[in-house]
Amino acid sequence: MNIGKLGDVAVGAAGDVAGAVVDPRAGLGKLRSAVTLRGIALLGGGLLVGYLLSRRRF
C-alpha cells in the first residue's frame, strides 16, 4: 500500500461517513462498496497499536 495515499483514503472514508448521515441509504451503499479486507485489517491494526501505546507507561 502506498503510504502517500493514506490521507486520501482517510478523507474519502470520512466523506462516505458524512454522506451516510445525510442520506443513509446511498451513504451506506457507498461505504459498503469502499470497505475492503485490507482496509479493515489496517484499521484494526491501527486501533490495536493505538491501544497498546496508550497503555504503555512512561
Number of C-alpha atoms within 10 A of each C-alpha: 6 5 7 8 9 11 10 11 13 11 11 14 16 13 15 20 17 13 17 17 13 11 11 13 11 14 18 16 12 17 17 11 9 13 11 10 8 10 12 11 11 12 12 12 12 12 12 12 12 12 11 10 10 10 9 8 5 4
